[in-house]
Amino acid sequence: VGGISVKSFAVPHDAVDPVGFVCGANGLLVGLATDFGHVTTLVREQLRGVRGLFVESNYDQGLLEADRKRPWSIKQRISSRHGHLSNGQTAELIAGLVEHGLKTVVLGHLSQDCNCPEMAAAVTRAASPPGKIEVHVACQENPTPWVMIGQSARGGQQAEAAGELPLLFG
């Protein structure tokens, strides 16, 4: 599509044919993966080599267990292999992708009741090698500002010439 390749891959979720995506241009790959309950070998392989990633970090395990709004059956569904990723699961995925070139991540699809942006970001940063990953968190109420994949100090056309892709997630 207009010089951008788009590849889909299956993710495990309790929906009909859920997928994640890897998009590429000029040799630069970015991934998008939300709504999946565990990291399969396929997911890990498809995301290997992405420089930027938008990925769910849906819940904190302790907050989910302590949540009084949700019945036990819903908590079980959320934390199941076909539900959503916890902060810890997401951090583990990201840490494994850093060694394959991941530089920038945007955490999204955070539960409003069972997570908070600071917690999700802290867990991801703690699991990754220091200084190797730039972590952003998408806001549910407002569009997320542009995130440049590559050297963020460059501007507009310079960034495009250097092979960087701007990402907009919200």
Short mmCIF file of the C-alpha atoms (twelve columns), coordinates in Angstrom:
data_MODEL
# 
_entry.id   MODEL 
# 
loop_
_atom_site.group_PDB 
_atom_site.id 
_atom_site.type_symbol 
_atom_site.label_atom_id 
_atom_site.label_alt_id 
_atom_site.label_comp_id 
_atom_site.label_asym_id 
_atom_site.label_seq_id 
_atom_site.Cartn_x 
_atom_site.Cartn_y 
_atom_site.Cartn_z 
_atom_site.pdbx_PDB_model_num 
ATOM 1   C CA . VAL A 1   0.000   0.000   0.000  1 
ATOM 2   C CA . GLY A 2   1.800   3.143   -1.170 1 
ATOM 3   C CA . GLY A 3   5.239   1.637   -0.562 1 
ATOM 4   C CA . ILE A 4   4.304   0.283   2.857  1 
ATOM 5   C CA . SER A 5   4.066   -3.472  3.316  1 
ATOM 6   C CA . VAL A 6   1.444   -4.805  5.735  1 
ATOM 7   C CA . LYS A 7   1.561   -8.357  7.068  1 
ATOM 8   C CA . SER A 8   -0.983  -9.834  9.478  1 
ATOM 9   C CA . PHE A 9   -0.450  -12.707 11.906 1 
ATOM 10  C CA . ALA A 10  -2.770  -14.611 14.228 1 
ATOM 11  C CA . VAL A 11  -2.911  -13.753 17.936 1 
ATOM 12  C CA . PRO A 12  -4.632  -15.831 20.661 1 
ATOM 13  C CA . HIS A 13  -7.780  -14.038 21.856 1 
ATOM 14  C CA . ASP A 14  -11.407 -14.958 22.466 1 
ATOM 15  C CA . ALA A 15  -12.625 -13.265 19.291 1 
ATOM 16  C CA . VAL A 16  -13.123 -14.283 15.668 1 
ATOM 17  C CA . ASP A 17  -9.798  -14.362 13.777 1 
ATOM 18  C CA . PRO A 18  -7.866  -11.756 15.812 1 
ATOM 19  C CA . VAL A 19  -4.635  -10.525 14.232 1 
ATOM 20  C CA . GLY A 20  -1.606  -8.342  14.843 1 
ATOM 21  C CA . PHE A 21  0.298   -6.488  12.135 1 
ATOM 22  C CA . VAL A 22  3.834   -5.766  11.033 1 
ATOM 23  C CA . CYS A 23  4.203   -2.825  8.652  1 
ATOM 24  C CA . GLY A 24  7.375   -1.930  6.813  1 
ATOM 25  C CA . ALA A 25  8.883   0.705   4.558  1 
ATOM 26  C CA . ASN A 26  12.473  1.371   3.511  1 
ATOM 27  C CA . GLY A 27  13.651  -1.636  5.513  1 
ATOM 28  C CA . LEU A 28  12.119  -0.365  8.760  1 
ATOM 29  C CA . LEU A 29  9.475   -2.500  10.519 1 
ATOM 30  C CA . VAL A 30  6.860   -1.526  13.099 1 
ATOM 31  C CA . GLY A 31  4.410   -3.845  14.848 1 
ATOM 32  C CA . LEU A 32  0.901   -3.554  16.265 1 
ATOM 33  C CA . ALA A 33  -0.439  -6.240  18.582 1 
ATOM 34  C CA . THR A 34  -3.305  -5.958  21.050 1 
ATOM 35  C CA . ASP A 35  -5.978  -8.260  22.423 1 
ATOM 36  C CA . PHE A 36  -4.023  -11.440 23.016 1 
ATOM 37  C CA . GLY A 37  -3.677  -13.539 26.124 1 
ATOM 38  C CA . HIS A 38  -0.228  -15.024 25.769 1 
ATOM 39  C CA . VAL A 39  2.832   -14.657 23.597 1 
ATOM 40  C CA . THR A 40  3.015   -17.521 21.139 1 
ATOM 41  C CA . THR A 41  6.077   -18.542 19.170 1 
ATOM 42  C CA . LEU A 42  4.344   -17.125 16.074 1 
ATOM 43  C CA . VAL A 43  3.778   -13.731 17.732 1 
ATOM 44  C CA . ARG A 44  7.394   -13.578 18.899 1 
ATOM 45  C CA . GLU A 45  8.718   -14.578 15.455 1 
ATOM 46  C CA . GLN A 46  6.522   -12.103 13.592 1 
ATOM 47  C CA . LEU A 47  7.570   -9.216  15.853 1 
ATOM 48  C CA . ARG A 48  11.275  -10.083 15.767 1 
ATOM 49  C CA . GLY A 49  13.125  -7.279  13.992 1 
ATOM 50  C CA . VAL A 50  10.550  -4.512  14.498 1 
ATOM 51  C CA . ARG A 51  12.075  -1.174  15.483 1 
ATOM 52  C CA . GLY A 52  8.812   0.196   16.909 1 
ATOM 53  C CA . LEU A 53  5.899   -1.588  18.560 1 
ATOM 54  C CA . PHE A 54  2.417   -0.708  19.803 1 
ATOM 55  C CA . VAL A 55  1.442   -3.497  22.183 1 
ATOM 56  C CA . GLU A 56  -1.124  -4.060  24.884 1 
ATOM 57  C CA . SER A 57  -0.130  -3.991  28.533 1 
ATOM 58  C CA . ASN A 58  -3.640  -4.542  29.807 1 
ATOM 59  C CA . TYR A 59  -3.509  -5.206  33.532 1 
ATOM 60  C CA . ASP A 60  -1.457  -5.523  36.685 1 
ATOM 61  C CA . GLN A 61  -1.955  -8.997  38.156 1 
ATOM 62  C CA . GLY A 62  -2.302  -7.721  41.742 1 
ATOM 63  C CA . LEU A 63  -4.808  -5.015  40.808 1 
ATOM 64  C CA . LEU A 64  -6.861  -7.491  38.763 1 
ATOM 65  C CA . GLU A 65  -6.995  -9.958  41.651 1 
ATOM 66  C CA . ALA A 66  -8.005  -7.176  44.084 1 
ATOM 67  C CA . ASP A 67  -10.651 -5.700  41.743 1 
ATOM 68  C CA . ARG A 68  -14.084 -5.859  43.394 1 
ATOM 69  C CA . LYS A 69  -16.040 -4.684  40.316 1 
ATOM 70  C CA . ARG A 70  -15.414 -7.810  38.269 1 
ATOM 71  C CA . PRO A 71  -16.721 -11.288 39.055 1 
ATOM 72  C CA . TRP A 72  -14.187 -14.107 39.287 1 
ATOM 73  C CA . SER A 73  -15.230 -15.494 35.886 1 
ATOM 74  C CA . ILE A 74  -14.336 -12.213 34.142 1 
ATOM 75  C CA . LYS A 75  -11.002 -12.017 35.957 1 
ATOM 76  C CA . GLN A 76  -10.282 -15.565 34.796 1 
ATOM 77  C CA . ARG A 77  -11.163 -14.647 31.204 1 
ATOM 78  C CA . ILE A 78  -8.939  -11.539 31.251 1 
ATOM 79  C CA . SER A 79  -5.929  -13.434 32.603 1 
ATOM 80  C CA . SER A 80  -6.485  -16.546 30.473 1 
ATOM 81  C CA . ARG A 81  -4.390  -17.628 27.500 1 
ATOM 82  C CA . HIS A 82  -7.069  -16.109 25.240 1 
ATOM 83  C CA . GLY A 83  -7.641  -12.924 27.247 1 
ATOM 84  C CA . HIS A 84  -5.134  -10.097 27.638 1 
ATOM 85  C CA . LEU A 85  -1.467  -9.591  28.452 1 
ATOM 86  C CA . SER A 86  -0.426  -8.503  31.925 1 
ATOM 87  C CA . ASN A 87  2.276   -5.882  32.422 1 
ATOM 88  C CA . GLY A 88  4.728   -8.661  33.236 1 
ATOM 89  C CA . GLN A 89  3.940   -10.671 30.103 1 
ATOM 90  C CA . THR A 90  4.279   -7.566  27.945 1 
ATOM 91  C CA . ALA A 91  7.568   -6.598  29.592 1 
ATOM 92  C CA . GLU A 92  8.943   -10.098 28.983 1 
ATOM 93  C CA . LEU A 93  7.980   -9.913  25.290 1 
ATOM 94  C CA . ILE A 94  9.562   -6.477  24.903 1 
ATOM 95  C CA . ALA A 95  12.771  -7.482  26.685 1 
ATOM 96  C CA . GLY A 96  13.153  -10.360 24.231 1 
ATOM 97  C CA . LEU A 97  12.576  -8.098  21.230 1 
ATOM 98  C CA . VAL A 98  15.138  -5.483  22.324 1 
ATOM 99  C CA . GLU A 99  17.953  -7.871  21.415 1 
ATOM 100 C CA . HIS A 100 16.473  -8.050  17.893 1 
ATOM 101 C CA . GLY A 101 16.368  -4.285  17.281 1 
ATOM 102 C CA . LEU A 102 13.289  -2.977  19.108 1 
ATOM 103 C CA . LYS A 103 13.990  0.635   20.113 1 
ATOM 104 C CA . THR A 104 10.612  2.253   20.768 1 
ATOM 105 C CA . VAL A 105 7.446   0.857   22.318 1 
ATOM 106 C CA . VAL A 106 4.017   2.352   22.927 1 
ATOM 107 C CA . LEU A 107 2.029   0.504   25.585 1 
ATOM 108 C CA . GLY A 108 -1.702  0.562   24.931 1 
ATOM 109 C CA . HIS A 109 -5.045  -0.994  25.785 1 
ATOM 110 C CA . LEU A 110 -4.468  -0.426  29.517 1 
ATOM 111 C CA . SER A 111 -7.344  -1.322  31.814 1 
ATOM 112 C CA . GLN A 112 -8.685  1.796   33.528 1 
ATOM 113 C CA . ASP A 113 -9.467  -0.169  36.697 1 
ATOM 114 C CA . CYS A 114 -6.633  -2.696  36.857 1 
ATOM 115 C CA . ASN A 115 -3.620  -0.773  35.596 1 
ATOM 116 C CA . CYS A 116 -2.037  2.662   35.442 1 
ATOM 117 C CA . PRO A 117 0.370   4.170   32.906 1 
ATOM 118 C CA . GLU A 118 3.200   4.667   35.397 1 
ATOM 119 C CA . MET A 119 3.018   1.065   36.571 1 
ATOM 120 C CA . ALA A 120 2.935   -0.402  33.062 1 
ATOM 121 C CA . ALA A 121 5.894   1.725   31.938 1 
ATOM 122 C CA . ALA A 122 7.913   0.949   35.079 1 
ATOM 123 C CA . VAL A 123 7.481   -2.820  34.678 1 
ATOM 124 C CA . THR A 124 8.569   -2.625  31.027 1 
ATOM 125 C CA . ARG A 125 11.594  -0.451  31.794 1 
ATOM 126 C CA . ALA A 126 12.665  -2.710  34.675 1 
ATOM 127 C CA . ALA A 127 12.640  -5.794  32.430 1 
ATOM 128 C CA . SER A 128 14.632  -4.190  29.599 1 
ATOM 129 C CA . PRO A 129 18.343  -3.376  29.433 1 
ATOM 130 C CA . PRO A 130 18.932  0.203   30.696 1 
ATOM 131 C CA . GLY A 131 18.976  2.823   27.952 1 
ATOM 132 C CA . LYS A 132 18.031  0.368   25.199 1 
ATOM 133 C CA . ILE A 133 14.293  1.095   24.879 1 
ATOM 134 C CA . GLU A 134 12.131  4.201   24.703 1 
ATOM 135 C CA . VAL A 135 8.782   3.560   26.433 1 
ATOM 136 C CA . HIS A 136 5.596   5.568   25.825 1 
ATOM 137 C CA . VAL A 137 2.075   4.898   27.084 1 
ATOM 138 C CA . ALA A 138 -1.024  5.600   24.992 1 
ATOM 139 C CA . CYS A 139 -3.825  7.536   26.654 1 
ATOM 140 C CA . GLN A 140 -7.419  6.365   26.283 1 
ATOM 141 C CA . GLU A 141 -8.926  9.840   26.424 1 
ATOM 142 C CA . ASN A 142 -6.691  11.689  23.936 1 
ATOM 143 C CA . PRO A 143 -4.682  10.897  20.827 1 
ATOM 144 C CA . THR A 144 -1.118  9.909   21.589 1 
ATOM 145 C CA . PRO A 145 1.425   12.409  20.237 1 
ATOM 146 C CA . TRP A 146 3.527   11.381  17.245 1 
ATOM 147 C CA . VAL A 147 6.295   8.989   18.154 1 
ATOM 148 C CA . MET A 148 9.282   8.967   15.819 1 
ATOM 149 C CA . ILE A 149 10.945  5.626   15.290 1 
ATOM 150 C CA . GLY A 150 14.657  6.305   15.015 1 
ATOM 151 C CA . GLN A 151 16.501  9.457   16.006 1 
ATOM 152 C CA . SER A 152 13.712  11.603  17.453 1 
ATOM 153 C CA . ALA A 153 15.846  14.762  17.292 1 
ATOM 154 C CA . ARG A 154 15.396  14.887  13.518 1 
ATOM 155 C CA . GLY A 155 12.447  16.673  12.028 1 
ATOM 156 C CA . GLY A 156 9.917   15.867  9.281  1 
ATOM 157 C CA . GLN A 157 11.632  15.379  5.918  1 
ATOM 158 C CA . GLN A 158 15.028  14.699  7.516  1 
ATOM 159 C CA . ALA A 159 13.476  11.830  9.466  1 
ATOM 160 C CA . GLU A 160 11.876  10.385  6.342  1 
ATOM 161 C CA . ALA A 161 15.166  10.650  4.444  1 
ATOM 162 C CA . ALA A 162 16.903  8.790   7.268  1 
ATOM 163 C CA . GLY A 163 14.416  5.925   6.954  1 
ATOM 164 C CA . GLU A 164 12.417  6.758   10.070 1 
ATOM 165 C CA . LEU A 165 8.679   6.214   10.268 1 
ATOM 166 C CA . PRO A 166 6.378   8.433   12.301 1 
ATOM 167 C CA . LEU A 167 3.784   6.467   14.252 1 
ATOM 168 C CA . LEU A 168 0.506   7.818   15.551 1 
ATOM 169 C CA . PHE A 169 -1.252  5.739   18.162 1 
ATOM 170 C CA . GLY A 170 -4.187  6.729   20.269 1 
# 
